[in-house]
Amino acid sequence: MSAMTMDGDFGTKKPVDRNTHSKPGAEVAAEPAKETKMEKTATLPAPVAGTPFGEKLAAFGRAVLPPTLGMLILLCLWYVATMKGGSIPGPAQTWEAAKVLFADPFYRNGPNDQGIGWNILSSLQRVGIGFGFAAVVGIPLGFILGRSKFLADMVNPIISLLRPVSPLAWLPIGLLVFKKADPAATYTIFICSIWPMIMNTAQGVQRVPQDYLNVARVLALSEWKVVTKILFPAVLPYILTGIRLSIGTAWLVIVAAEMLTGGVGIGFWVWDEWNNLKVEHIIIAIFVIGIVGLILEQSLILLAKKLTKESS
Amino acid sequence: MEKFVQIERVGQTFDTKKGKFVALRDIDLTIRKGEFIALIGHSGCGKSTLLNLIAGLTLPTTGVLLLEDREIGGPGPERAVVFQNHSLLPWLTCFENVYLAVERVFGAKEGKAKLKERTAAAINLVGLDHASAKYPHEISGGMKQRVGIARALSMEPKVLLMDEPFGALDALTRAKLQDELMKICEATKATTVMVTHDVDEAVLLSDRIVMMTNGPAATIGEILEVNLPRPRQRLTLAHDPAYIDYRAAVLEFLYEKQAHVEKIAA
């Protein structure tokens, strides 16, 4: 059961991965600029130097052109769709609103009127806390379930039952237990982050190659050495995948949870702006949520690459 | 004859979904100190099972295995294993892989400098000084297998157990490593048990070749004493009538007396 759902998750994440490949493009972008400067200062540009420059330009084009074109088409469609007026603002209108909004992102006029910066930060804080608790509980639990078949058989049906439940269904329970909106939202994040963490860690532990464990047995390594030298490095890539999957879900869920609980937060802000009928702010929020989610995901992919490069 | 490793009436039965599977029965074998034994037989004859029993990775269903008159009750560093697929930890460098073993065996008695010295010496023994700081994925299959051998030797084991150590290598690399192994075994006087399905390898390296019958319920069919003088040279041996006879004897056992594997497959 778990293997199938895992694959499904990987499948949906793939398109995001593609964006990593365009990242090096951004690094390349600086270099052609340098080269053009050099060409201007040099009196006689050597003919040989032209070829690598041409190649670089072509590589740069290949890396940057498709995403830029995609963005432009999106903007055009948006522009065309909103050209005739109506309730949804066009790109220009939204841009103007964004300029005003981001001119002062950290103002405070009472609890229900704060800058967009504060809203993003408080959402991130909730995700961070809920997610941190989930990691602290989920990763060791995953280790235990991965090592003991009996416990895994005991707990797996419970996980299978609870995992498909929308985290928002847990929100009333959270409100009931914590009596406050803020911890209830954090608790919702905890619930939705913990499943991928447990399952990926457990799967990683189960997939530690028997050969490595045989090495440990022949060397008669201490339990501490087995965990630090063999189990943890072997499971690390799986743990990181679990973290990446759960932070993605957590960021999805926080917006919805905050809409329901209120307070300060990007989700609440969207809802508030809807009540104020500031639709351009809602569109800005959509972009902001997307960008923050992208940054979270990409930084985790980067971290995973760095750590697994060291360990593979 | 000095009895170093004693295997007495050992049988191994596995519980499978289809019921009990008898892998080995009635194994009796005594290994002298410093002897090189090759276990040869067709696939599925239980030669790796026998090696795992000596390693202590599995325990026998019947019978008993002794090392220096003490029962083998589990795996331990005095019986080092060179695994078929090298089994190096990919997140440790070659040096660290060997060091892990050295530290385990000598860490209680010796200081860090001495442990590092031992590790370097073991890596030097297999001629990999230059690759010591590399990770396993940065070196070739033959080099990985050499690190595996260095790891096993660094523990100064009483018995060196090798499970088809060169099976996954190309013929040239295999020949080179066989020559190296011969030198190392002569220098260290290591008692070695090697699982192989390569007839030339068995004759070239062994003092005795233990030929196993086909499974299920495999046992020792014949034991061939190889009385070729050491050091052995593969090129001179190729024309040596005694070598050719030994080779023929093993081939005859495998392909005439124990040929029914092919019949079942066909």
HADDOCK unambig.tbl for C-alpha pairs under 7 A between the chains (distance, minus, plus):
assign (segid A and resid 211 and name CA) (segid B and resid 87 and name CA) 5.74 0.50 0.50
assign (segid A and resid 212 and name CA) (segid B and resid 87 and name CA) 6.18 0.50 0.50
assign (segid A and resid 212 and name CA) (segid B and resid 89 and name CA) 6.85 0.50 0.50
assign (segid A and resid 217 and name CA) (segid B and resid 75 and name CA) 5.98 0.50 0.50
assign (segid A and resid 218 and name CA) (segid B and resid 75 and name CA) 4.95 0.50 0.50
assign (segid A and resid 218 and name CA) (segid B and resid 76 and name CA) 4.90 0.50 0.50
assign (segid A and resid 218 and name CA) (segid B and resid 77 and name CA) 5.64 0.50 0.50
assign (segid A and resid 218 and name CA) (segid B and resid 80 and name CA) 6.63 0.50 0.50
assign (segid A and resid 219 and name CA) (segid B and resid 76 and name CA) 5.86 0.50 0.50
assign (segid A and resid 219 and name CA) (segid B and resid 77 and name CA) 4.92 0.50 0.50
assign (segid A and resid 219 and name CA) (segid B and resid 101 and name CA) 6.33 0.50 0.50
assign (segid A and resid 219 and name CA) (segid B and resid 104 and name CA) 6.90 0.50 0.50
assign (segid A and resid 220 and name CA) (segid B and resid 75 and name CA) 6.98 0.50 0.50
assign (segid A and resid 220 and name CA) (segid B and resid 76 and name CA) 5.65 0.50 0.50
assign (segid A and resid 220 and name CA) (segid B and resid 77 and name CA) 6.70 0.50 0.50
assign (segid A and resid 221 and name CA) (segid B and resid 104 and name CA) 6.80 0.50 0.50
assign (segid A and resid 233 and name CA) (segid B and resid 91 and name CA) 6.99 0.50 0.50
assign (segid A and resid 310 and name CA) (segid B and resid 91 and name CA) 6.65 0.50 0.50
assign (segid A and resid 311 and name CA) (segid B and resid 90 and name CA) 6.48 0.50 0.50
assign (segid A and resid 311 and name CA) (segid B and resid 91 and name CA) 3.92 0.50 0.50
assign (segid A and resid 312 and name CA) (segid B and resid 90 and name CA) 5.28 0.50 0.50
assign (segid A and resid 312 and name CA) (segid B and resid 91 and name CA) 5.25 0.50 0.50
